[in-house]
Amino acid sequence: MQQQQTKWSQFGTLITVFFFWGFVAASNDILIPVFKKAFSLSQAQSQLVSVAFYVAYTVGSIIYFVISKFTGGDLLNKMGYKNGIALGLVISALGTLLFYPAANNGSFILMISGLFIVGLGFSLQQIAANPLAIVMGDPKTGAQRLTLAGGINNLGTTIGPLIVSFAIFGSVAAANTEASIESVKIPYLILGVAFILVAIMIKFSSVPNKIELEHVLETEVTAADKIVHKASAFAYPQLIMGMIAIFVYVGVEVATASNLPAYLEQNLKVTTQNVAPFISLYWASLMIGRWTGAVGVFDVSKGFQQVLKFLMPYVAFAVFLLVNTIANRSVDQFYVYAIVIAVMLVADILSKNNPVRMLLIFSLAGVAALIIGMLTEGMLSAFAFMSVGLFCSTLWPCIFTIAVAGLGKHTNQGSSLLIMMIMGGGIVSWLQGLVADSIGIHYSYIIGVICFLYLAFYAFRAKSILQSQGIDFDALNKAGGH
């Protein structure tokens, strides 16, 4: 069977929304220490920024699920995928408008309400965009296409903290002067205008409004007599366990970053004004890993793919160094991070493009990174915590691909249930904040270790669950000719 080529023009338009998700999510990490000082919050209270933003994904998914149930059919199949993304962008734009009265009145509640509405819009965008990315080409390279989209997401996460930090602190003259809450409103109003412009672009683009998901099931199954047709997405154990996996994965990814400013301030004496490059490197680490993991989606020779595997992570690292240099931030202390990237490359080679094996290897690497971070001090500890970004980098497409594998017509329902669990980003961040208030920020990263251990367990169990349904990713990779 001839492979279906990736539809690059449609995919190029689609990934603009992935960029915005990253830009806003990483910018939250700059808002957290600003709000903490401005409103005199505890570490746990400051994490309400993450809670409001990520719980919105759950609320949005529940609303989607309920509307689909009461209208007797999947909402996106009725209104269209392209229309769904455009509507989600408009909802997010409405959320940014709240930053104006919130800043004028110095209201923390209004601030996080605005972030909640932004997240609400993102939830609808995510439900539509993730399945679209998978089907815009050969289903066998769907996970790698999702990884590439994640790499663009992390271009946003790398740039976001720097731009927002400059917008907030750019006018701060003295080192001891704190940023005014009012300086937050203009960047987010500009972001709202950008959301509207992209909504118009998506609406009139060639991105499909309708997609067929049933045929994806046939391409996933290696033994046709084992195809499973169940009445509901809830009947698939890989999805139920995958929902918990998304919860803890987004949890450890976001909690590690959102608690990082407090750790850097307490242990390395890095001021709030100077924390942006560290946050930028953490999120750039996800970009580095995702650019590496996405190489397989390109229609080039196997030999050239191997060259790109080694080249792309360092190109992504160079992007981080460049944007920070342009932002007039010192990067000398970060050059040694190239060695840590080499460790991630070894893990990637060992995974052999198998999402189950990659989830296991990268999760165990994440456990090792956090333990090293807790047992060391200074920049070594900081690098260990920031390297969590490298080992989280490809976990979203791994979990998403495993969780919806074999669901067929239930893929949309499964997708909305997975998006619902993004609330882990807020809940786990808040939980780590509570632990930090109790035993100190350094050892609070034990929460992340627990999250990674569950992900390793999920990878171990998913292999046998999928094989019982006739799905073997090793066999599919061989059949796909990659």
C-alpha positions as CSV (number, residue, x, y, z in Angstrom):
1,M,0.0,0.0,0.0
2,Q,1.4,3.4,-1.0
3,Q,2.1,5.7,1.9
4,Q,0.0,8.8,2.3
5,Q,2.2,11.9,2.3
6,T,2.0,14.6,5.0
7,K,-0.2,17.5,3.8
8,W,2.3,20.2,4.6
9,S,0.3,23.3,3.6
10,Q,-2.6,22.2,5.9
11,F,-0.2,21.1,8.6
12,G,1.7,24.3,8.5
13,T,-1.5,26.3,9.1
14,L,-2.6,24.0,11.9
15,I,0.6,24.2,13.9
16,T,0.2,28.0,14.5
17,V,-2.2,27.1,17.3
18,F,0.3,24.8,18.9
19,F,2.7,27.8,19.0
20,F,0.2,29.8,21.0
21,W,-0.5,27.1,23.5
22,G,3.2,27.0,24.3
23,F,3.6,30.7,24.3
24,V,0.9,31.2,27.0
25,A,1.7,28.1,29.1
26,A,5.4,29.1,29.5
27,S,4.5,32.8,30.0
28,N,2.5,31.7,33.1
29,D,5.9,30.7,34.7
30,I,6.9,34.4,34.5
31,L,3.5,35.5,36.0
32,I,3.8,33.2,39.0
33,P,6.7,34.9,40.8
34,V,5.4,38.4,39.8
35,F,1.9,37.6,41.3
36,K,3.5,35.9,44.3
37,K,5.3,39.1,45.3
38,A,2.6,41.6,44.2
39,F,-0.1,39.8,46.1
40,S,2.0,38.4,48.9
41,L,1.1,34.7,48.1
42,S,2.5,31.5,49.5
43,Q,4.2,29.1,47.1
44,A,1.0,26.9,47.0
45,Q,-1.2,30.0,46.5
46,S,1.0,31.2,43.6
47,Q,0.4,27.9,41.8
48,L,-3.3,28.9,41.5
49,V,-2.1,30.5,38.2
50,S,-1.4,27.0,36.9
51,V,-4.5,25.6,38.5
52,A,-6.8,28.2,36.8
53,F,-5.2,27.7,33.4
54,Y,-5.0,23.9,33.4
55,V,-8.3,23.1,35.2
56,A,-9.9,25.1,32.4
57,Y,-9.0,22.3,30.0
58,T,-11.0,19.9,32.1
59,V,-14.0,22.1,32.3
60,G,-13.9,22.8,28.6
61,S,-13.6,19.0,27.9
62,I,-16.6,18.3,30.2
63,I,-18.7,21.0,28.4
64,Y,-17.7,19.4,25.1
65,F,-18.6,15.9,26.3
66,V,-22.0,17.0,27.7
67,I,-22.9,19.0,24.6
68,S,-22.0,16.0,22.4
69,K,-24.0,13.7,24.6
70,F,-27.2,15.9,24.6
71,T,-27.0,16.6,20.8
72,G,-26.7,12.9,20.0
73,G,-23.4,13.2,18.2
74,D,-19.8,14.4,18.4
75,L,-19.7,18.2,18.5
76,L,-16.7,18.6,16.1
77,N,-18.2,16.2,13.6
78,K,-21.3,18.6,13.5
79,M,-19.6,22.0,13.6
80,G,-16.4,21.0,11.9
81,Y,-12.8,20.8,13.1
82,K,-11.7,24.0,11.4
83,N,-14.6,25.9,12.9
84,G,-13.9,24.4,16.3
85,I,-10.4,25.7,16.3
86,A,-11.5,29.1,15.2
87,L,-14.2,29.3,17.9
88,G,-11.6,28.2,20.5
89,L,-9.3,31.0,19.5
90,V,-12.1,33.6,19.8
91,I,-12.9,32.3,23.3
92,S,-9.3,32.6,24.3
93,A,-9.2,36.1,23.0
94,L,-12.1,37.0,25.2
95,G,-10.1,35.8,28.2
96,T,-7.2,38.1,27.4
97,L,-9.6,41.1,27.6
98,L,-10.1,40.4,31.4
99,F,-6.4,41.3,32.0
100,Y,-7.3,45.0,31.4
101,P,-9.8,45.5,34.3
102,A,-7.8,43.0,36.4
103,A,-4.6,45.0,36.1
104,N,-6.4,48.3,36.7
105,N,-8.0,47.0,39.8
106,G,-5.0,44.9,41.0
107,S,-7.3,41.9,41.2
108,F,-5.6,38.4,41.4
109,I,-9.1,36.7,41.0
110,L,-9.8,38.6,37.8
111,M,-6.2,37.8,36.5
112,I,-6.6,34.0,37.0
113,S,-10.2,34.2,35.7
114,G,-8.8,35.6,32.4
115,L,-6.3,32.8,32.3
116,F,-9.1,30.3,32.9
117,I,-11.1,31.6,29.9
118,V,-7.9,31.5,27.7
119,G,-7.5,27.8,28.8
120,L,-11.2,27.1,28.1
121,G,-10.6,28.2,24.5
122,F,-7.4,26.1,24.3
123,S,-9.3,23.0,25.3
124,L,-11.6,23.1,22.3
125,Q,-8.6,23.8,20.1
126,Q,-6.7,20.8,21.5
127,I,-9.6,18.4,21.1
128,A,-9.8,19.3,17.4
129,A,-6.1,19.8,16.6
130,N,-4.5,16.7,18.0
131,P,-6.6,14.2,15.9
132,L,-6.1,16.5,12.8
133,A,-2.3,16.3,13.2
134,I,-2.4,12.5,13.4
135,V,-4.5,12.1,10.2
136,M,-2.8,14.8,8.0
137,G,-0.7,12.1,6.3
138,D,0.3,8.5,6.9
139,P,-1.2,7.3,10.2
140,K,2.0,5.3,10.9
141,T,3.8,8.7,11.2
142,G,1.0,10.3,13.2
143,A,2.9,10.2,16.5
144,Q,5.9,11.9,14.8
145,R,3.7,14.5,13.2
146,L,2.3,15.2,16.7
147,T,5.9,15.4,18.0
148,L,6.7,18.0,15.2
149,A,3.6,20.0,16.2
150,G,4.9,19.8,19.8
151,G,8.2,21.1,18.6
152,I,6.5,24.2,17.2
153,N,4.6,24.5,20.5
154,N,8.0,24.7,22.3
155,L,9.3,27.3,20.0
156,G,6.4,29.3,21.6
157,T,7.5,28.2,25.1
158,T,11.1,29.2,24.4
159,I,10.2,32.7,23.1
160,G,7.2,33.3,25.4
161,P,9.0,33.8,28.7
162,L,11.5,36.1,27.1
163,I,8.9,38.4,25.4
164,V,6.6,38.5,28.4
165,S,9.5,39.1,30.8
166,F,10.7,41.9,28.6
167,A,7.2,43.4,28.4
168,I,6.8,43.2,32.2
169,F,10.3,44.1,33.4
170,G,11.6,46.1,30.4
171,S,10.7,49.4,31.9
172,V,12.0,48.5,35.4
173,A,15.0,50.7,35.9
174,A,16.5,49.7,39.3
175,A,17.3,46.1,40.2
176,N,15.2,46.3,43.3
177,T,12.2,47.8,41.7
178,E,9.3,45.3,41.4
179,A,7.2,45.2,38.2
180,S,3.8,46.8,38.3
181,I,0.8,44.5,37.8
182,E,-0.4,47.1,35.3
183,S,2.5,46.2,33.0
184,V,0.9,42.7,32.4
185,K,-2.2,44.0,30.6
186,I,-0.7,45.2,27.3
187,P,1.1,42.0,26.4
188,Y,-2.0,40.0,26.9
189,L,-4.3,42.4,24.9
190,I,-1.8,42.1,22.0
191,L,-2.0,38.3,22.4
192,G,-5.8,38.6,22.2
193,V,-5.6,40.4,18.8
194,A,-3.2,37.7,17.6
195,F,-5.7,35.0,18.6
196,I,-8.4,36.8,16.5
197,L,-6.1,37.1,13.4
198,V,-5.2,33.4,13.6
199,A,-8.9,32.5,14.0
200,I,-9.6,34.3,10.7
201,M,-6.7,32.6,9.0
202,I,-7.7,29.1,10.2
203,K,-11.4,29.8,9.1
204,F,-10.4,30.6,5.6
205,S,-7.5,28.0,5.3
206,S,-7.5,24.6,3.6
207,V,-7.5,22.8,7.0
208,P,-10.3,20.2,6.7
209,N,-13.5,20.6,8.5
210,K,-14.3,16.9,8.4
211,I,-12.0,13.9,8.9
212,E,-12.6,10.1,8.8
213,L,-11.2,8.3,11.8
214,E,-12.5,4.8,11.2
215,H,-9.9,3.9,8.6
216,V,-7.1,4.7,11.1
217,L,-8.1,1.6,13.2
218,E,-7.4,-0.7,10.2
219,T,-3.9,0.8,9.7
220,E,-3.0,0.3,13.4
221,V,-4.0,-3.4,13.8
222,T,-1.4,-6.0,12.7
223,A,-3.7,-8.9,13.3
224,A,-7.2,-8.3,11.7
225,D,-8.9,-11.1,13.8
226,K,-8.0,-9.2,17.0
227,I,-9.8,-5.9,16.1
228,V,-11.8,-4.8,19.0
229,H,-15.1,-2.8,18.5
230,K,-16.5,-1.6,21.8
231,A,-19.6,0.5,22.6
232,S,-17.7,3.3,24.3
233,A,-14.2,4.8,24.6
234,F,-14.4,4.0,28.4
235,A,-14.2,0.3,27.5
236,Y,-10.6,0.5,26.4
237,P,-8.1,0.0,29.2
238,Q,-5.3,1.8,27.3
239,L,-7.5,5.0,27.3
240,I,-8.4,4.8,31.0
241,M,-4.8,4.3,32.1
242,G,-3.8,6.9,29.5
243,M,-6.0,9.5,31.1
244,I,-4.1,9.1,34.3
245,A,-0.9,9.2,32.4
246,I,-1.8,12.5,30.7
247,F,-2.7,13.9,34.2
248,V,0.7,13.0,35.7
249,Y,2.7,13.8,32.6
250,V,1.3,17.3,32.2
251,G,1.6,17.6,36.0
252,V,5.3,16.9,36.2
253,E,6.1,18.9,33.1
254,V,4.3,22.1,34.4
255,A,5.1,21.6,38.1
256,T,8.8,21.3,37.4
257,A,8.8,24.6,35.5
258,S,6.3,26.6,37.7
259,N,8.2,25.8,40.9
260,L,11.6,26.4,39.3
261,P,11.7,30.3,39.9
262,A,11.2,29.7,43.6
263,Y,14.0,27.1,43.6
264,L,16.4,29.3,41.7
265,E,15.7,32.3,43.9
266,Q,16.2,30.3,47.2
267,N,19.1,28.1,46.1
268,L,21.0,30.1,43.4
269,K,19.9,33.6,44.4
270,V,18.5,34.2,40.9
271,T,16.1,37.3,41.0
272,T,12.7,37.3,39.4
273,Q,13.9,39.7,36.7
274,N,16.7,37.2,35.7
275,V,14.8,34.0,35.8
276,A,13.5,34.1,32.2
277,P,16.6,32.4,30.5
278,F,16.3,29.4,32.9
279,I,12.5,29.1,32.2
280,S,13.3,29.5,28.5
281,L,15.9,26.7,28.6
282,Y,13.5,24.4,30.4
283,W,10.8,24.9,27.7
284,A,13.5,24.9,25.0
285,S,14.5,21.5,26.2
286,L,11.0,20.2,25.2
287,M,11.6,21.8,21.8
288,I,15.0,20.1,21.5
289,G,13.5,16.7,22.2
290,R,10.5,17.2,20.0
291,W,12.6,18.4,17.0
292,T,14.6,15.3,17.4
293,G,11.6,13.0,17.7
294,A,9.9,14.5,14.7
295,V,12.6,13.6,12.2
296,G,10.8,10.5,11.0
297,V,7.9,12.4,9.6
298,F,10.1,13.9,6.8
299,D,10.2,12.1,3.5
300,V,14.0,11.7,3.2
301,S,16.4,8.7,3.1
302,K,17.0,6.7,6.2
303,G,20.7,7.8,6.2
304,F,19.7,11.5,6.1
305,Q,17.2,10.9,8.9
306,Q,20.0,9.6,11.1
307,V,22.1,12.7,10.3
308,L,19.1,14.9,11.2
309,K,18.6,13.0,14.5
310,F,22.0,14.3,15.7
311,L,21.7,17.7,14.0
312,M,18.2,18.9,15.0
313,P,18.6,18.9,18.8
314,Y,21.6,21.2,18.5
315,V,19.8,23.4,15.9
316,A,17.0,23.8,18.5
317,F,19.6,24.5,21.2
318,A,21.2,27.1,19.0
319,V,17.7,28.7,18.6
320,F,17.5,29.0,22.4
321,L,21.0,30.6,22.6
322,L,20.2,33.0,19.7
323,V,16.9,34.3,21.1
324,N,18.4,34.8,24.6
325,T,21.4,36.6,23.1
326,I,19.0,38.8,21.1
327,A,17.1,39.5,24.3
328,N,20.5,40.6,25.8
329,R,20.6,37.7,28.3
330,S,23.9,36.0,29.2
331,V,24.1,32.5,27.9
332,D,27.7,31.5,28.9
333,Q,26.6,29.4,31.8
334,F,24.3,27.3,29.5
335,Y,26.8,25.9,26.9
336,V,27.6,22.9,29.0
337,Y,24.0,21.8,28.6
338,A,25.1,20.4,25.2
339,I,26.3,17.3,27.2
340,V,22.9,16.7,28.7
341,I,21.4,16.8,25.2
342,A,23.7,14.0,24.2
343,V,22.2,11.8,27.0
344,M,18.7,12.5,25.6
345,L,19.9,11.5,22.1
346,V,21.1,8.1,23.5
347,A,17.6,7.6,25.0
348,D,16.0,8.5,21.7
349,I,18.2,6.0,19.8
350,L,17.3,3.2,22.3
351,S,13.6,3.9,21.8
352,K,13.6,2.9,18.1
353,N,10.6,5.1,17.3
354,N,8.3,2.9,19.3
355,P,6.0,5.1,21.5
356,V,5.7,2.4,24.2
357,R,9.5,1.9,24.5
358,M,10.1,5.6,24.3
359,L,7.6,6.3,27.1
360,L,9.4,3.7,29.4
361,I,13.0,4.9,28.7
362,F,12.2,8.7,28.9
363,S,10.1,8.2,32.1
364,L,13.0,6.4,33.8
365,A,15.4,9.1,32.6
366,G,13.1,11.7,34.1
367,V,13.2,9.9,37.5
368,A,17.0,9.9,37.4
369,A,17.1,13.6,36.5
370,L,14.9,14.6,39.4
371,I,16.8,12.5,41.9
372,I,20.1,14.0,40.8
373,G,18.5,17.5,41.1
374,M,17.4,16.7,44.7
375,L,20.8,15.3,45.7
376,T,23.0,18.0,44.3
377,E,23.4,21.8,44.6
378,G,24.1,24.8,42.4
379,M,24.0,24.8,38.6
380,L,24.3,21.0,38.5
381,S,21.1,20.7,40.4
382,A,19.5,23.4,38.2
383,F,20.6,21.6,35.0
384,A,19.2,18.4,36.3
385,F,15.8,20.0,37.0
386,M,15.8,21.8,33.6
387,S,16.6,18.5,31.8
388,V,13.2,17.2,32.9
389,G,12.1,19.2,29.8
390,L,14.2,17.0,27.6
391,F,12.7,13.8,29.0
392,C,9.1,15.1,28.9
393,S,9.6,16.3,25.3
394,T,8.1,13.3,23.5
395,L,5.8,11.9,26.2
396,W,2.6,13.7,25.0
397,P,2.5,12.1,21.5
398,C,3.6,8.8,23.0
399,I,0.8,8.7,25.6
400,F,-1.7,10.2,23.2
401,T,-0.9,7.6,20.4
402,I,-1.0,4.7,22.9
403,A,-4.2,5.8,24.6
404,V,-6.2,6.3,21.3
405,A,-4.7,3.3,19.5
406,G,-7.5,1.0,18.3
407,L,-10.3,3.3,19.3
408,G,-11.5,3.9,15.7
409,K,-14.8,5.8,15.7
410,H,-14.3,6.5,19.4
411,T,-11.1,8.5,18.8
412,N,-12.7,11.9,19.2
413,Q,-14.3,10.9,22.5
414,G,-11.0,9.5,23.6
415,S,-9.3,12.7,22.6
416,S,-11.6,14.9,24.6
417,L,-11.2,12.7,27.7
418,L,-7.4,12.9,27.4
419,I,-7.6,16.7,27.0
420,M,-9.7,16.8,30.1
421,M,-6.8,15.4,32.1
422,I,-4.5,18.3,31.3
423,M,-5.8,19.7,34.6
424,G,-2.9,17.7,36.1
425,G,-0.7,20.7,35.2
426,G,-2.5,22.8,37.7
427,I,-3.2,20.2,40.4
428,V,0.3,18.7,40.5
429,S,1.9,22.2,40.5
430,W,-0.3,23.2,43.5
431,L,0.5,19.9,45.2
432,Q,4.2,20.4,44.8
433,G,3.8,24.0,46.1
434,L,2.1,22.5,49.2
435,V,5.0,20.0,49.7
436,A,7.5,22.9,49.2
437,D,5.8,25.0,51.9
438,S,6.1,21.9,54.2
439,I,9.6,20.4,53.5
440,G,11.3,23.0,51.2
441,I,11.3,23.6,47.5
442,H,14.4,21.4,46.9
443,Y,12.9,18.1,48.0
444,S,9.4,19.0,46.8
445,Y,10.5,17.5,43.4
446,I,9.7,14.1,44.9
447,I,6.2,14.7,43.5
448,G,7.7,14.6,40.0
449,V,9.5,11.3,40.7
450,I,6.1,9.7,41.6
451,C,4.6,11.0,38.4
452,F,7.4,9.6,36.2
453,L,7.2,6.2,38.0
454,Y,3.5,5.9,37.0
455,L,4.4,6.7,33.4
456,A,7.0,3.9,33.4
457,F,4.3,1.6,34.8
458,Y,1.8,2.6,32.1
459,A,4.3,1.9,29.3
460,F,5.0,-1.6,30.8
461,R,1.2,-2.4,31.0
462,A,0.2,-0.8,27.7
463,K,2.4,-3.1,25.6
464,S,0.5,-6.3,26.6
465,I,-2.9,-4.5,26.5
466,L,-2.3,-3.4,22.9
467,Q,-0.9,-6.7,21.8
468,S,-4.1,-8.4,23.0
469,Q,-6.0,-6.1,20.6
470,G,-3.6,-6.9,17.7
471,I,-1.6,-3.7,17.9
472,D,2.2,-4.0,18.0
473,F,4.1,-0.7,17.3
474,D,7.4,-2.6,16.5
475,A,5.6,-4.5,13.8
476,L,3.9,-1.3,12.5
477,N,7.2,0.5,12.3
478,K,8.7,-2.3,10.2
479,A,5.6,-2.3,8.0
480,G,5.8,1.5,7.6
481,G,9.3,1.3,6.1
482,H,10.8,3.8,8.5
